[in-house]
């Protein structure tokens, strides 16, 4: 009998990237094209293109498989991810293992907004900390919250 090991963090990340990419293509009925860069050394997991106007955006995906004890979504983002590129976005989402699906609430944030909002975090750290509640409409990330079911439409709006 073969012993099955748990997924590594890199396996989880790659699987989530593939699920998001396939979902975007399906949700957009093929209006979006999705490419995977050969390397992820600039904080880009997927390159998303709009077939109607050839505009593209660069997407960094930050996924979590567990929440904090208080039920908050929390993750870290390397400061190197920040760039002045107006076409770079970060997607924060939670995969619920028990339900075998993404939670509907996610956050789609431009890199410039993300880095601007967190610029006050300690400069000696090489990572920013993103933390938000799924239900709060008062935290700094509330305006970036979107439904996973509507993610392709949100990305198409960003690509107009």
Helices and strands as residue ranges (DSSP letters): H 9-27, E 32-35, E 46-50, E 56-64, E 73-78, G 79-81, E 88-96, E 101-102, E 105-110, H 111-117, E 127-132, G 142-144, E 145-147, G 148-150, H 151-158
